[in-house]
Amino acid sequence: MADFSIRSDSVNVEEIMRQIRARIREKRGVDYTEKEIRELAAVKLEQFLDPSKVRSDLLEQYRELQQRQMQAEAEVVDEISLFGSPRPWLRRVRRWLRPVLKLFLNPVALMRASRVNVRHTDLLFEIVHNLVVETTRLSMELKTLKMRVESISSRMDFDERRARALESVVQYRPGAAAEEAASAAGRKDEDEGEGEATASRSRRRRRRRGRRGGGPRPGTEEAIPSAETGGQTAAEEPAVTRAAPADRPRASDRPGEPARAEGQPRTEGGGNAPETASSPAAPRPSADAAPRPDGHSGPDQPGD
Amino acid sequence: MKLAVVVQRYGADISGGAELHARYLAEHLARHARVDVVTTCARDYVTWRNDLPAGADRVNGVPVFRFPVDRVRTPRVFGRHSERVFEYEHTVGDELAWLDAEGPACPRLIRHLSAVSQQYDYFIVFSYRYYHAYYGIRAVPSKSILVPTAERDPAIGVSLFQPIFRGVRAIMYNSHEEQAMIRAVSGNAQVPGVVVGVGSEVPDAPQPERFRRTYGVRGRFAVYVGRIDENKGCNELFEFFQRYVALRQSDLSLVLIGASLLPVPAHPRIRHLGFLPDEDKFDAIAAADVLVMPSFYESLSMVALEAWGLGKPVLANARCDVLRGQCIRSNAGLYYENYNEFAEALYQVETDRNLAAALGENGRDFFCRNYRWPVIEGKYLDMLRALQDEDRAAGPQAVRTSPLPPLPGWFARRRQMRRPAREVMNQLPLVAEAGAGSLAASPAATGKDRDGG
């Protein structure tokens, strides 16, 4: 459907065209108009152009050249200057002989050629001017693109570091929960204090996720079900495997190990680290410790 | 009253804009006066080859006198002359050579006009830029009424024509833009002139379904009617339309009606139906969602008027000031200068049916007020009567006086340097949009504004 409706009794074509043009401008966003680009090219040339390659006063030079050409045109093209001379006697002789001289050459062609030259100079001026405008535009676009590339690469670095940190923390092992329960029962008394601390950490994390709001984003810790939350299932596990960086060998890639079927949980031998997720004694490389794109490395929320 | 219509080509199957205009006008004025047509034997406007037999003929009841063209036009030679006159400083001799090269060079037609000048009250001469018009008006200046069909192309800057614009008895303009352009180039404000245009026999009940059945056209479509030519902006139209369909995921098709001088792109959404009879053409326009008019140069778009007469909106090229002016005056068409505007405007018409209907309604109203044949005939008859009254008042002596200067002599043709025609054209002011407003509302449309005539 159209963005604006028009009553049949009040159609104003000019108004519609104004709206259409406004919409085109909106779609193009903060694009520069031709006028703005020309202003930029004329005024701030030295700020955008590479001075070693394009002279910033190129336009001025060509304008001067054009004026000189126009002055020169007035001197060259007319017949008086063609047959003229500063010496009066020579001028007179040439005037007498002009009909004869015209038999040997065509002064009209000379005049035409001269004017064509002037016209070509005009064209050259236009070409150079357009080149400067285009170079300016491209230079600006290049700067913008460079900034975008830098921004994207810093985000990518951040995501990679975050993924590695999470992988070193999150490991899944079938039967780990049962073993954990048995060992936890044996150590219940001595570890009671530490267990409470772990539970409170989990609660704090859940609270923090709640405060962040929104659904889980890909590549973030919300998108990767962790054993810590107890929400991971066998079907979800390959997602953790897929999230591993490519440089880390998978179980099926290792010599002497059979390829693992899709959906089959990783065996104990597949892990390369002890189950630190459920081990309260192990250091906790939290995602919070990873640098953020804005350069802030502290916790997300105060008091965390 | 006895009138002669002088035109470069004439025939029931000749569909050029000015030629169709002349035929319609002759047939309609024949109801009010005795009308003869004086024309050439040419059918092809590129070469002016003598395809039709010379002598008397009758087309739709109107007597036609055809005269053979002396030499065919060679596009290469004409192109060389055009370049010289349009792009460089030149002499009057160059301009006359250009006119001869353009043709249709038909001195027998000119001699005939001189011979029969006393038999006719007025000669309505079409298309200022051709040989027959220039020399024909010079043969009978005080009885010539010019229908210039002038476009904003470099020919308007050729200095030969300025005395013609000032020396004819009256000028029947096609549009306000044309009038302003000719006045600016020639300073002919004293010449009686009126903006008339041309009417059209738009059927009251077209049958779009018949067109769809006959030609197997399904779904919604935009239609282009006219010669498929680069000068008509068709290349640009093809490019824009293909981009539009690809980017907007539109189900709109483009149907082309008319003879093609260009290869039509092989695109599933573009269909070329060739030349169609009037009945099918009107049915096609009635079946279409919108008529696209991509031409850069028009003195008056008859097909746009016909689309408006059938209640269809028009999408026109804004770089043609006449089309843009017509869209604004009628409030019945959108216009574009580039692809973005083309796409947005077409999208508006395609998706907003209320807007399309409103534009079509305005178009129909504009057509009825200004371009119905009774309105057009009335303007011509008013002008003819006014000229007759002037002639009677001034007496026979005044009528015989030629207002045109004689043709320059041998030396004068070689001495005077004239500015490049394109440069002259570029310096002509564009008509301000202040000219907007309906033709009917403007004094010129009533035929009362005789501009001092």
Interface residues (C-beta under 8 A of the other chain):
Chain A: M1 A2 S5 I6 R7 S8 D9 V11 N12 V13 E14 I16 M17 I20 R21 R23 I24 K27 R112 R115
Chain B: Y88 E89 C327 I328 N331 A332 G333 L334 Y335 N340 E341 E344 A345 Y347 Q348 T351 D352 N354 L355 A357 A358 L359 E361 N362 E433 A436
